[in-house]
């Protein structure tokens, strides 16, 4: 009994503090009578068919154990009960055999504990109720994400378990400066959300803004990171994503070390990184795993692909419909023979082909892999050849659509990939209406929007607008790592120095 009293005084401090907090001020306290606590739990979960109840005695006092069998590890429960029925039958033995033993006198905490997979231990004449960690965890391997593969580097990926994902980051950042704050989102789902940042690097104002926006979310459920993304982003009606989604621990670690904030959600392998800039979507871990000139070459190709994906169909429409004179003399006759038999304007031709490509892509994603590959072959070869032979679409249009589709898929980020595919349609309509003049106006509007857009107060188009020369070392180009001594200033880190001069050996 002395051990039990000491446990109540020492371990109960945390629960008493929670009970006195503003969030728990409205929570009723548990009773010291076993039957009242039993009635409370059984009435609260009267429709829960998976609620299990076990009665026994500890130190000559009646005790009851409640747990939800659907989310509880039965072996952990049995080991705990086995320690209760040993020769000494003492609470101290149960404490020693339990991984986590948390006392509380809050009814809300008891309900939350059961819903989180904990077992609830009630003891007669004790107001404190004990929560034991018996959660059943089903995990999959931390295999590499299918949509973020790299040639060199780590091949680990996040999984659906929040604890595993935090472990992957902790293993990479062995620093006491790594701060992790947990939140509950969803009044019915009570989904756990973890906010990670580096205390000695991340700007406190940005961290506070992220936590304020997450705390202000009021909804019944959190189905996916997309829900949280739409609640916290600055401009929901912008076609550009203002947070970066990734399933790679190495990319998350690099973002944290740059001063960004990572948001992890229970039940999803996707981590949200914020704030973010436009050019971060065109960076890949492979850029830093290869020689700097290789990384620079492929990064420039990705940025060029952004222009190709949104401008190439519009340029084709403008040239065929308005500016035929810009075609070289040697190509005039082939182009003319290709388009003169098409029965409708170039804008209709382009929209039909672009929508066909989108249909084929969506069908390939939704169908099983073997069938999806077949759909791609059928759509690319059979339909493409048949539609040209029938005279519905020109040969040049097929080439333009194919190059546009390839350029759109070069983007490492799925969210930016989708945005680029949508943006081509306004440019196509502008080109069909005013030719090159329409493309110019649409480009100006797009550029103004990028310069005006922000992500948690950070300029989205940095380091171009506002212009920051030092940050260009890792934007269009990727200079050698030993030259990038400063962290990106766009995220306003409180610690700007990233490394010292590490090539002093050259001077010798």
N, C-alpha and C positions, 0 to 999 in steps of 0.2 A: 504493500500500500504506500510506503514511503516513495518508492520509485514512481508510482502512479501520480502521487501528489506533486513530485518534482517535475514530472512530465507536463502536468497541467499548468504549472507556473512558468516553465521555461519554453515549452513548445507552444503553449497557448497564447503567447504574446503576439505572434503574427496574426492569429485569427482575431484576437481582441482588437488589434489595430485596424484590421479590415472592417470589423463590425462598427467601429467608431468613425470610419471614413464617410464622406458625404454620400458615396454611392450606396453604402450599406446601411445608412441611417434608418431607412424605412423597412429594413429586414427584421422580422421577428426573431426572437431568440428561442433556442430549444429549451425544453423542460428537463428537470432532473428526474422525472418519472418516466420509466421505460414505456409504459402503455401509451402515454401522450405522444411521445416521439414516434412510436409505431403507428398510431392512428394518423399522424401527420403524413408520414411517408406513404402509407397504404392509400390514403385518400388522394394524395397528389398523383400517384401512379396507379389509380384504380383500374384504368383501361389498358395498362401496359402488361401484356401477356408474358413478357420476358422478365418481369420482376421476380426475383428469387429471394426466399427468406430461410434463414437457418437459425435455430435457437440452440443455445448452450449456456454453460456457466463459466465464469472466470472469477477465481478467488471468492467462491461462494455467492456470487452475485449473478443475477440473470443477465444474459446478453443476447443480442440479436444481430445478425449480419444480413444486410440487404445488398443485392447487386443485380444489374441487368445482364442476363446471360448472353444476349446478342452481341455485346461489345466488351465482355469481360473474359479474361483468360481463366478458364476453369482450373487449370493446374496451379496457378498462383493462389486461387482461393483455397484449393485443397491443401496446399502447403501451409497456408496461414492457419486454416482450421486444425491441421495436424499439430501445429505448435501450440494451439490452445488446449488440445486434449492430451498433452503429455503428462508426465507424472506430477509436475509442479502446478500446472494449470494456472499460470500467472500471465498477466498482461505484458510483463516485461519480455517474456519469451516471444510473444506475438510481435512486439515492437522490433526485436532483434531479427526476426525472420521476414519482416515486411520491408520492401524497398523504400517506400515512402509512407510515413505515418504522420498525418496532419490533423491536429485537433481543431474544432471549430464549434461555436455556439450559435451560428447563423443558419436559419432554415434555408435561406437562398443558397448558401455555400453547400449545404447538404444536397439540394436538388441539382445544382451544377455539378457536384462531384459524381453523382450517379449517372448523369448524362454524359460525363467525360470518361466513363468506364471505371470509375473508382468503386470500391466496396465501402459500405457505410456500416460502422460498428457502433451499436448502441449498448450502453451499460446502465443498468438500473442505479438510481441515486447519483448519476453523473450528468451534469448539464452539458458537458463537453461531449460532442460526437466525433468519432475518429474516422478519417478518410484514409483508405489504404489504396495504393497504386496497384491495381489489378487489370489495367487496360490490355486488351488483346490487340496486338499490332500486326497488321498484315502488310508486308513490304514487298516491293519488287526490286530487282537489281538496278543499281545506279548506272544503267547503260547509257551510251551516247545518244543524245536527242536525234531523231530522224531528220528534223528540219534545220539542224545547225551542225552538220558534220564538218570536220576539219581534216586536213591531210596530216598535219603534225600537231602535237600537243596533247592535252588531256582528252580522254575519251569517256569521262564521267559526266553524268547528267543528273539533274534533280529528279526526285520522285514525288509521289503524292503525300508522303509523310513529312510534316513540318519539322519534327525533331531531327530526322535524317538530313534534311536540307540545311538546317542550322549547323549540324555537325560537319557537313562538307565545307562550310565556310569557316568554322572554328578551326578545322584542321589546316586550312590554308593561311589563316591569319592568326598566328599565335601571339596575340597582343591584348593587354588589359584595356586598351583604348577602344576595342570593338564593343559597342553598346548595342544591346538587344532589348527592345521594349515590346511587350505583348498586349494585344487588344482583342476584344470580342466584337464581332460585327454580325448583325442579323439577330433580331429579337427572338426568332424561333430556332434558327440553325445554330446560333452561338459559335460561329466559325472563328477559329483562332487566327490572328494576323500578327506577324512579327515584323517590326521595323528595325532595320540594321543600319548603323552608320559608324564611322570612325570619329570618336570624340575629339581627337587631336587634329583632324583634317577637315571634316565637314563643317560648313557654316551653320552655327546654331540657329540662325533665323530661318534657314531653309528647312532644317530638321523640325523646328517648331511648327512651321507652316504645314509640313507633311503630316505630322501627328495631329494637328488641329483639324485638318480636312478629314482624316480617317475617323477621328473621334466624333465628328459631326454627322457621320453617315447614319441614317435612320431607315431601316428596311427590314423586311421579314426574313430575307435569306440572302446569302452570298453564294451565288451559283458558280461563279468563276472569277478570275482576275479582271475580266472585262467589265464586271459590275463595278468593282472598286475603281477601275480606270476611268469610267465615265463620271463617277462621282467626284473625283479629285482633279481631273485635268482642267486647265484654264479655259479652253475654248472647245466645247463639245461639237460645235458645228463646223470646225475646221476639217478639211480633208486630210490633214497631216496628223499623225499620232504624236502626242506630247509626252508619252512615256515609252520606254523601251521594254519589251517583253523578251525574256531569255530563259532558257533551261540549262545554261552552262554555268557551273560553279566558278570556272576560271574567269569568265567574263564578268560575273557578279563581283568577284574579288577585285578585279582591276577597276571596276566602277567605284567600289567602296574606297579604294586607295586614291582615287582621283577627287574624292570629296562628295560623291553622290550618295543617295539613300536608296536602299533596297527594301522592297516590301514583299514578304512571303506569305502565302495563304495556305492554310491547312486544306488538304484534298486536291491540290493542284501542283504540278511540277513547274509551273511558270512563275518566274520572279519578275516583279515590276521594278525597273530602275528609273529614278527621277532625281533631279531635273535632267533634261536631255537636250541635245542640239541636233540640227538636221544632219550634220555630217557624221554623227555617231552611228546613224543607221547604215552607213556605207563602210563601216569599219568591221573587220572580222579578226578573230584570234589568229587566223593564218597569216595575217599581215605581220604579226610580231614573231611568228614561229619561222619565218623565212628571212632570207637576206633582205636588207632594206630596199634595194632597188627592185627586187621581185615584188615585195609588198607595195611599193609605190606604183609599180606598173599596173597591178591588178586593181588597186584602189582607184586609179585614174580611169580604168576601164569601167568600173562600177558607176562612177560619177557621170561618165560619158553615156552610160546606158540609161541614166535618168532622163537625159535630154532626148535620146533616141526614142525611148518609150512614149514620151508625151508629144513629141514634135513630128516624128516621121510620118504617121498617117495624115496629119494636118498639112504637112509640106506637100505630100502627094496630091491631096485634094486641091490645094492652092495652085500647084503647077498645072495640073490637068484642066482645072476649071477657069483659071484667071491668067496665069503667067507661063504660057506654053513657050514663050521666047527664051526662057532660061535654060531649056533643054539643049545640050550640045547637038550640033548638026548631024553627027553620026547616029544619034539615038532618036531623032525626030520620027523617022519612018517606022522603026520597031515599036515605039510608044504609040504612035498614031494607029497602026494596024492592030495593036492590042486593045485599045479602048474604043475604037470607032463602032464596034459591033455591040457594045454594052447598051442595053435599052433604057438605062436610068442614070441619073447624075452620079458623080464620084462619091458624094456624101452617103447616098443610099448603099452603094457598093461597099464602102468602108464600114458602115454600121453593121450591115449583114455579116460581113466576115469577122468583125471584132466580136459580135455577139455569138457567132458560131464557135470561135475560139474559146470564149468564156463558158459556153455550154459544154464543150469537150473537156475543158479543165475541171469544171465542177463535177462532171460525170466520172472523170478519172479519180478524183479525190474521194468521192462517196462510195465507189464500188471497191470490192476486194482487189488486192494488188494485181493478181494475174489478169483479171478482167479489165482493170483500169489500164494496164499496158496495152491490151487489145483494142480498147476504145481509142487510145491515143494513135495507134497505127491506123485503124480504120478511118478515124477523123482526119489524120494528116495526109494519108495517101489516097484512099478511095474517094472520100468526099471532095478533097481538094482537086483531084484530077477530073472527077465527074463534073464539078461545078464550072471548071474552066472549059471543058469540052462542050458543055451545054451553052456556053456563051453568056453565062450569068455574071461572071467575074473575070477580070483581066488577069493575065499572067503576072503583071507587075504588082497588082494588088495582093496577090498571094505572097509574093516576095516581101512586100512591105509589112503585111500582117505577121508573117513568120519572124522577121527581124524584130518587130515590135514586141512580140510575145517573148522571144528569147531575152531581149534587153530588160523586160520587166522582171523576169525571174532571176536576173543576175543579183538583185538586191538581197543582202543577207537577212534582212528583217521581213517577216511575213506581213506585218502591218504596213510598212512602207511600200511593199510590193503591191498590196491591194490599193493603196492610195494612188500609186502611179498608174495603175490600170484604169482607175476611174477618171483621173485627170485628163486622159487623152481625149475623152468625148467632148468636153467644152472646147478644147483646141480644135477639134474636127469641125464643130459647128461654126466657130469663129472663122476658120479658113474657108468654109463653104459660103459664108456670107460676105466677107471682105477680102479674102485672099491673104497675101502676106501682111497686109495692114491689120487684119483681124488677129493673125498670129502674134503680131507685135503688141497689140493692145492686151491680148490675153496673157502674154508673157509679162507685161508690165504689172498687171493686176496680181499675177501669181507672185512676182518678186516683191511687190509692196506688202502682200499678205505675209510672206515669209519674214520680211523685216519687222513687221508689226507683231508677229506672234511671239508668245512667251511661254515658258514652261517653269512654273513656280517662281515667276519673277525673273527668270534667266532668259536673255535674248535667244530666240530659237535659231536664228541664222548666224550666230556667232561662230567663228571670228571674222566673218565677212561684214556683218552689220550688227553691232559696231565693229569696226575693223581693229583687229588685234594681231599685230605682226608676229609676236612671239608664239602665238598659238597655231600659226600656219605650219609649224614643224610636224604636226600630226593631223593635217586636214586633207588637202589635196595630195600632199606628199607624205611619206613616212621616212623621216631622216633616221640615221643610226640612233640606237637607244642611248648611247653615251652622250649624245648631243642634246637630248631632251631632259635638261636638268630641272625644269620647273613644271609643276602640275598645270593643267589647263585653267586659265584664269576665268573662263566662262562660268565655272561652278563656284566661284568665290571661296576657295578653300582658305582656312585660317593658317594653314601651313603650306606655303607655296613651293618650298624647295623639295625636290623629289630625290635628288642624288647629288653626290659630289663629283668632282672630276676623277674618273676612274682609270684614266690612261696615262698616268704619270710615268709608267714604265717606258713610254716612247721617248721621253726626254733622256733616258739613260743610254 
